[in-house]
């Protein structure tokens, strides 16, 4: 069942405008989540903001956003002031720039969202914009207020729809050159590479979402289900003793890997 949209507004390209709705493309609703419980009473605990100096609880209507102006104070802004800064980007995705689809590095991509037409009348305009992105092999760049901040966003055609990606801010992206050695990948033809290619070929398989299942969560669910039935404390499994570390020859390791893989397949 499709998730209900969390944002509605307008997609605009020059004079072409259509109402759209947006939903995050990923979800964490399937994660196992725990509450913090008072061990003695079995009641849930709740968190509460307290004044850092007095220790007194602070009610919701007394809380306000503040930006530090030094060690002795804050510049305080209320919700109306924060909302006023956003202007049109709160409700409209106005595409003003297009760039080649393959020109933005993967590290800039943040979170994906499905962007869909919100009524039958605007669907034709939506389809025209989506088809134009495909025909020109470009992606659109715009700005949009999301999660209380104005974000740079990217719109790309995917399948029969449009995916909106939030983009990382410039100051959030580190330069890969500071971490990876210069020169890039080398073409190698030594014996190790031949064995490694053979090992990769044997382990190659089509992509499936089952490759990214969460075994820890599955074990947690098993424990929870077992506790529902027995109401006994689950024993903590004993950790296996780690094997002593040792330096191995890469050729020997690759040969052993191939032999193990062959035995597993048999």
Secondary structure in CASP SS format (residue, H / E / C, confidence):
PFRMAT SS
TARGET T0000
AUTHOR 0000-0000-0000
METHOD secondary structure of the structure
MODEL  1
X C 1.00
X C 1.00
X C 1.00
X C 1.00
X C 1.00
X C 1.00
X E 1.00
X E 1.00
X E 1.00
X E 1.00
X E 1.00
X E 1.00
X E 1.00
X C 1.00
X C 1.00
X E 1.00
X E 1.00
X E 1.00
X E 1.00
X E 1.00
X E 1.00
X E 1.00
X E 1.00
X E 1.00
X C 1.00
X C 1.00
X C 1.00
X C 1.00
X C 1.00
X C 1.00
X C 1.00
X C 1.00
X C 1.00
X C 1.00
X C 1.00
X C 1.00
X E 1.00
X C 1.00
X C 1.00
X C 1.00
X C 1.00
X C 1.00
X C 1.00
X E 1.00
X C 1.00
X C 1.00
X C 1.00
X C 1.00
X C 1.00
X E 1.00
X C 1.00
X C 1.00
X C 1.00
X C 1.00
X C 1.00
X C 1.00
X E 1.00
X C 1.00
X C 1.00
X H 1.00
X H 1.00
X H 1.00
X C 1.00
X C 1.00
X E 1.00
X E 1.00
X E 1.00
X E 1.00
X C 1.00
X C 1.00
X C 1.00
X C 1.00
X C 1.00
X E 1.00
X E 1.00
X E 1.00
X E 1.00
X C 1.00
X H 1.00
X H 1.00
X H 1.00
X H 1.00
X H 1.00
X H 1.00
X H 1.00
X H 1.00
X H 1.00
X H 1.00
X H 1.00
X H 1.00
X C 1.00
X E 1.00
X E 1.00
X E 1.00
X C 1.00
X C 1.00
X E 1.00
X E 1.00
X E 1.00
X E 1.00
X C 1.00
X C 1.00
X C 1.00
X C 1.00
X C 1.00
X H 1.00
X H 1.00
X H 1.00
X E 1.00
X E 1.00
X E 1.00
X E 1.00
X E 1.00
X E 1.00
X E 1.00
X E 1.00
X E 1.00
X C 1.00
X C 1.00
X H 1.00
X H 1.00
X H 1.00
X H 1.00
X H 1.00
X H 1.00
X H 1.00
X H 1.00
X H 1.00
X H 1.00
X H 1.00
X H 1.00
X H 1.00
X H 1.00
X H 1.00
X H 1.00
X H 1.00
X C 1.00
X E 1.00
X E 1.00
X E 1.00
X E 1.00
X E 1.00
X E 1.00
X E 1.00
X E 1.00
X E 1.00
X C 1.00
X C 1.00
X E 1.00
X E 1.00
X E 1.00
X E 1.00
X E 1.00
X E 1.00
X E 1.00
X E 1.00
X E 1.00
X E 1.00
X C 1.00
X C 1.00
X E 1.00
X E 1.00
X E 1.00
X E 1.00
X E 1.00
X E 1.00
X E 1.00
X C 1.00
X C 1.00
X H 1.00
X H 1.00
X H 1.00
X C 1.00
X C 1.00
X C 1.00
X H 1.00
X H 1.00
X H 1.00
X C 1.00
X C 1.00
X C 1.00
X C 1.00
X C 1.00
X C 1.00
X C 1.00
X C 1.00
X C 1.00
X C 1.00
X C 1.00
X C 1.00
X H 1.00
X H 1.00
X H 1.00
X H 1.00
X H 1.00
X H 1.00
X H 1.00
X H 1.00
X H 1.00
X H 1.00
X H 1.00
X H 1.00
X H 1.00
X C 1.00
X C 1.00
X C 1.00
X C 1.00
X C 1.00
X H 1.00
X H 1.00
X H 1.00
X H 1.00
X C 1.00
X C 1.00
X H 1.00
X H 1.00
X H 1.00
X H 1.00
X H 1.00
X H 1.00
X H 1.00
X H 1.00
X H 1.00
X H 1.00
X H 1.00
X H 1.00
X H 1.00
X H 1.00
X H 1.00
X H 1.00
X C 1.00
X C 1.00
X C 1.00
X C 1.00
X C 1.00
X C 1.00
X C 1.00
X C 1.00
X C 1.00
X C 1.00
X C 1.00
X C 1.00
X C 1.00
X C 1.00
X C 1.00
X C 1.00
X C 1.00
X C 1.00
X C 1.00
X H 1.00
X H 1.00
X H 1.00
X H 1.00
X H 1.00
X H 1.00
X H 1.00
X H 1.00
X H 1.00
X H 1.00
X H 1.00
X H 1.00
X H 1.00
X H 1.00
X H 1.00
X H 1.00
X C 1.00
END
